[in-house]
Amino acid sequence: MTDLHKYVQEQLLVYPLAATNYEKLRSVRTKEFKFDGFTIYVHFNPARAVSSLAKLDAKSIAERPCFLCKKNRPTEQGSIDFKGRYDICVNPFPICTEHFTVISKIHELQKLNSDKIDDFFDLAEACKGWVALYNGAKSGASAPDHFHFQLGCTEYFTLPVETPMPGLINKISFFCKTKDKAAAKLKDTLSTLSDGKWNPNATTLEEVCEPQINMFCEYKNGGFMTTIFPRKCHRPRQFFAEDDTKILISPGAIDMTGHLIVAREEDFEKITKDILIDVYRQVSL
């Protein structure tokens, strides 16, 4: 595998949009909210508006060009091949200080099946020192019509992703020494969370019976440390409010680890610990 740390720096020399937004990460403002045994960080990152505020209804998705398809990506956005099926690309709208999108080479739905599950664990093993992650189609993916994973640098996560956050965010974590055991455990979990209705063979977004989840895996200590965040919904009621309670928060995978991203300064200023608790209790199953 290409040195990903080095590749980020190479891309920033030739990809102006990414270079600008990575530079802006230096000035991201952060609030900290202390809980028993963990901290939630709220980050004001206006560059994330493109993803956080994306319209995800079927009509909007159908009418816009897919920004993950290679033909629609900027020419300066390079890629690293993975397994002949994915392009690993620097994310031009980063959350982490080093952030990649791992994009399927074909336009296909954001849903898991046996092959994608194997690919997820292969990605984590190939990229030691990084955290592989997955946003479900209805749990934070800004492109639910084009399959992708992501990679984040481990240094970004103040605590290991699997660290319990009792009373606020529910997690299912497991460690398996082999990929086969990790894949089997993940499939069992997906089936349980969907009451046995998980449909890996769906062909439309409407047919996807995948439970709402975010998922992480880090290959460490000779095995696969996997954490699943079961979800009740994608966006809290504050996102849709039409009064002064409106806050445009759209939690994806990284937000569920305790790094909540807001794209508008007014929302950043408005958030209190009580609002934070309310938001997470709405979206976490």
C-alpha positions in Angstrom: 0.0 0.0 0.0 1.2 3.5 -0.9 2.3 5.6 2.1 -1.0 7.5 2.7 0.6 10.2 4.9 2.9 11.0 2.1 0.2 10.9 -0.5 -1.9 13.5 1.3 1.0 15.9 1.1 1.5 15.2 -2.6 -2.2 15.9 -3.3 -2.2 19.1 -1.4 0.5 20.5 -3.7 -1.7 20.0 -6.8 -5.3 20.0 -5.6 -6.2 23.6 -4.6 -9.6 22.9 -3.1 -8.2 20.2 -0.8 -5.2 22.4 0.1 -7.5 25.3 1.0 -9.8 23.2 3.2 -7.0 21.3 4.9 -5.4 24.7 5.8 -8.8 25.8 7.2 -8.7 22.8 9.6 -6.0 24.7 11.5 -8.5 27.3 12.5 -11.5 25.1 13.3 -13.0 26.2 16.6 -13.9 23.6 19.2 -16.1 23.4 22.3 -15.6 20.6 24.9 -18.4 19.0 26.9 -17.3 16.7 29.8 -19.1 13.5 30.6 -18.2 10.7 33.0 -15.2 9.0 31.4 -15.3 10.7 28.0 -15.6 14.1 26.3 -17.7 15.3 23.4 -16.1 17.8 21.1 -18.2 20.2 18.9 -16.2 21.5 15.9 -17.2 24.5 13.8 -16.0 23.4 10.3 -17.8 25.4 7.5 -16.1 23.4 4.8 -18.3 20.4 5.8 -21.5 22.2 4.7 -21.3 20.5 1.3 -21.7 17.1 3.0 -23.6 17.9 6.2 -26.3 19.9 4.5 -26.6 17.8 1.3 -30.2 17.2 0.0 -30.7 13.4 0.3 -34.2 12.9 -1.1 -34.5 10.7 -4.1 -35.5 13.6 -6.4 -32.4 15.6 -5.5 -30.1 12.7 -5.8 -31.5 11.8 -9.2 -31.1 15.4 -10.5 -27.5 16.0 -9.5 -24.4 14.5 -11.1 -22.7 11.9 -8.9 -19.7 13.7 -7.4 -18.0 10.4 -6.6 -18.0 9.0 -10.1 -14.6 9.4 -11.7 -15.9 11.3 -14.7 -17.3 14.0 -12.4 -14.3 14.3 -10.0 -11.8 17.1 -10.4 -8.9 16.2 -12.7 -6.4 17.2 -10.0 -7.9 14.7 -7.6 -5.7 11.7 -7.9 -6.3 8.2 -6.6 -4.7 5.0 -5.3 -6.1 1.7 -6.5 -7.4 -0.7 -3.9 -8.2 -4.3 -4.9 -9.0 -3.2 -8.5 -12.4 -2.1 -7.2 -11.8 1.1 -5.4 -10.1 4.5 -5.7 -8.6 5.9 -2.5 -8.9 9.7 -2.9 -8.0 12.5 -0.5 -11.3 13.9 0.8 -11.4 17.6 -0.3 -13.8 18.4 2.6 -11.9 16.9 5.5 -12.9 16.3 9.1 -9.7 14.5 10.2 -6.3 16.1 9.7 -5.8 13.3 7.1 -9.0 12.0 5.5 -9.7 9.7 2.5 -12.8 8.6 0.7 -12.5 5.0 -0.7 -14.7 5.1 -3.7 -16.2 2.1 -5.7 -15.0 2.3 -9.3 -18.6 1.6 -10.4 -21.7 3.5 -9.6 -23.6 1.3 -7.2 -25.7 1.7 -4.1 -24.3 2.4 -0.6 -25.2 -1.0 0.9 -23.3 -3.9 2.4 -23.1 -7.4 1.0 -20.6 -10.2 1.6 -18.1 -8.8 -0.9 -18.3 -5.3 0.6 -17.9 -6.6 4.1 -14.8 -8.5 3.1 -13.5 -5.4 1.4 -14.1 -3.4 4.5 -11.9 -5.7 6.7 -9.3 -5.9 3.9 -9.1 -2.1 3.9 -8.6 -1.9 7.6 -5.9 -4.6 7.5 -4.1 -3.0 4.5 -4.2 0.4 6.2 -2.7 -0.3 9.6 -2.5 2.9 11.6 -5.8 4.2 10.1 -9.4 3.7 11.0 -11.7 2.4 8.2 -15.3 3.6 8.5 -18.7 3.2 6.8 -21.7 5.5 6.7 -25.0 3.7 6.0 -27.2 5.1 3.2 -29.6 6.6 5.8 -27.0 7.3 8.5 -24.8 10.1 7.2 -23.7 9.1 3.7 -23.8 12.2 1.5 -23.7 10.0 -1.6 -26.1 7.1 -0.8 -26.2 6.3 -4.5 -22.5 5.5 -4.9 -20.7 3.0 -2.6 -17.8 4.3 -0.6 -15.9 3.8 2.6 -13.6 6.3 4.4 -10.3 6.3 6.2 -9.3 8.6 9.0 -6.0 9.0 10.8 -6.1 7.4 14.2 -4.5 10.5 15.8 -7.8 12.4 15.3 -9.7 10.1 17.7 -9.0 11.4 21.2 -10.2 8.0 22.7 -10.3 4.7 20.8 -13.5 4.5 18.8 -14.7 1.5 20.9 -14.5 3.4 24.2 -18.0 3.2 25.9 -20.1 6.3 26.1 -22.8 5.1 28.5 -26.1 6.9 28.7 -25.5 8.9 25.5 -24.3 6.8 22.5 -24.8 3.1 22.1 -22.0 1.0 20.5 -21.5 -2.6 19.7 -17.9 -3.5 19.7 -16.1 -6.8 19.1 -12.5 -8.0 18.5 -11.8 -10.9 16.1 -8.4 -12.4 15.2 -9.5 -13.3 11.7 -11.4 -11.6 8.9 -13.7 -14.6 8.5 -14.8 -14.4 12.2 -15.2 -10.6 12.0 -17.3 -10.8 8.8 -19.5 -13.5 10.4 -20.0 -11.5 13.5 -20.9 -8.4 11.5 -23.4 -10.2 9.4 -25.1 -11.6 12.5 -25.2 -8.1 14.0 -26.7 -6.7 10.8 -29.4 -9.4 10.8 -30.2 -8.9 14.4 -30.5 -5.1 14.1 -32.8 -5.5 11.1 -35.0 -8.2 12.8 -33.8 -10.6 10.1 -34.8 -8.3 7.3 -31.3 -7.3 6.1 -31.4 -7.5 2.3 -27.9 -7.4 0.8 -29.4 -8.0 -2.7 -31.4 -4.8 -2.9 -31.3 -2.9 -6.2 -32.9 0.4 -5.3 -32.5 2.7 -2.3 -36.1 2.0 -1.4 -35.4 -1.7 -1.2 -32.4 -1.4 1.1 -33.3 -3.1 4.4 -29.9 -2.5 5.9 -30.2 -1.3 9.5 -29.2 2.3 10.1 -25.6 2.1 11.2 -22.2 3.7 11.2 -19.3 1.3 11.4 -15.6 1.5 12.2 -12.7 -1.0 12.1 -9.1 -0.7 13.1 -6.6 -3.5 12.6 -4.5 -3.6 15.7 -3.1 -6.1 18.2 -3.2 -8.7 15.4 -6.9 -8.5 14.8 -10.0 -6.5 13.8 -11.4 -4.1 16.4 -14.9 -3.4 15.0 -17.4 -0.9 16.4 -21.0 -0.5 15.1 -23.2 2.5 16.1 -26.9 1.5 15.7 -29.0 4.5 14.7 -32.6 5.6 15.1 -32.5 8.3 12.5 -30.0 10.3 10.4 -30.9 13.9 11.4 -32.4 15.2 14.6 -35.6 17.3 14.8 -33.5 20.4 15.2 -32.3 20.0 11.6 -35.9 20.4 10.3 -37.1 23.0 12.8 -38.6 26.3 11.4 -38.1 28.4 14.5 -35.2 29.5 16.7 -34.5 25.9 17.8 -33.2 25.1 14.2 -29.6 23.7 14.2 -28.3 22.2 11.0 -26.6 19.1 12.6 -26.4 16.0 10.4 -24.4 13.3 12.3 -22.4 10.8 10.3 -19.9 8.2 11.5 -17.2 10.5 12.9 -19.9 12.5 14.7 -20.9 9.4 16.6 -17.4 9.0 18.0 -17.8 12.2 20.0 -16.6 14.7 17.4 -19.7 16.5 16.3 -19.3 18.7 13.3 -21.3 21.9 12.6 -21.0 23.9 9.5 -22.7 27.2 10.6 -21.2 29.5 13.2 -24.7 30.4 14.6 -25.3 26.7 15.3 -21.8 26.3 16.9 -22.6 29.2 19.2 -26.1 27.9 20.1 -25.1 24.3 21.2 -25.2 23.6 24.9 -24.7 20.4 26.8 -28.4 19.8 27.0 -28.9 20.2 23.3 -26.0 17.9 22.6 -27.5 15.2 24.9 -30.9 15.6 23.1 -29.3 15.3 19.7 -27.4 12.1 20.4 -30.3 10.5 22.2 -32.5 11.1 19.1 -30.1 9.6 16.6 -28.5 6.8 18.7 -30.5 3.6 19.0 
